[in-house]
Amino acid sequence: MEIPKPDGGVRLLGIPTVIDRMVQQSIAQVLVPVFEPVFSEHSCGFRPGRSAHDAVREAYGYYKEGYSHVVDIDMAKYFDSKP
């Protein structure tokens, strides 16, 4: 099912079945410990024990150090583009 977005696009809505969810969690339990140590310590999105609040706290810390710009990159559509 597609849900209209305010910007004119659509968001796909799907409810995974119980089996799908079990498979997703099984894979995550294997892959997270392998890849988590190599992610940047500054990355907060979709990481265990981290949240958007952590990203805001880090950005505020940089602001207090004198920095004046924050760059937030959303990679959701990056791989949709063709070279």
C-alpha positions in Angstrom: 0.0 0.0 0.0 1.2 3.5 -0.8 0.6 6.4 1.6 0.9 9.9 0.0 3.6 12.2 1.5 3.3 16.0 1.9 6.0 16.6 -0.7 4.0 14.7 -3.4 5.9 11.4 -3.1 4.6 8.2 -1.6 5.7 6.1 1.3 5.3 2.3 1.0 3.5 0.6 3.9 3.9 -3.0 4.6 3.3 -5.2 7.6 5.9 -8.0 7.8 4.6 -11.4 8.7 5.8 -13.1 11.9 8.1 -15.3 9.9 9.6 -12.3 8.1 10.2 -10.6 11.4 11.9 -13.7 12.9 14.2 -13.9 9.9 15.0 -10.2 10.0 15.9 -10.4 13.7 17.9 -13.6 13.2 20.0 -11.9 10.5 20.4 -8.8 12.6 21.6 -10.7 15.6 24.4 -12.1 13.5 25.3 -9.0 11.4 25.1 -6.3 14.0 28.0 -7.6 16.2 30.1 -8.0 13.0 29.6 -4.5 11.5 28.8 -2.3 14.5 32.5 -1.9 15.5 33.5 -0.5 12.1 30.8 2.2 11.8 31.8 5.7 12.6 31.3 6.7 16.2 29.5 9.8 14.9 26.8 7.8 13.1 23.6 7.6 15.2 20.9 6.4 12.8 19.4 3.0 13.3 22.2 1.9 15.7 21.8 0.0 18.9 21.8 2.2 21.9 21.8 5.4 19.8 19.1 7.8 18.8 18.3 11.1 17.1 18.7 12.7 20.6 22.3 11.5 20.6 22.9 13.2 17.2 21.3 16.5 18.5 23.5 16.4 21.6 26.6 15.9 19.5 25.6 18.7 17.1 25.0 21.0 20.1 28.5 20.1 21.5 30.0 21.2 18.2 28.0 24.4 18.3 29.3 25.2 21.7 32.9 24.6 20.3 32.2 27.4 17.8 31.0 25.5 14.7 28.1 27.0 12.9 26.9 24.4 10.4 25.5 20.9 10.7 25.1 18.6 7.7 22.5 15.9 7.9 22.6 13.4 5.1 19.7 11.1 4.3 20.8 8.3 2.0 17.3 7.0 1.4 17.1 8.1 -2.2 20.8 8.0 -3.0 20.8 4.5 -4.5 17.7 5.3 -6.6 19.7 7.6 -8.9 21.4 6.4 -12.0 24.9 7.6 -12.9 
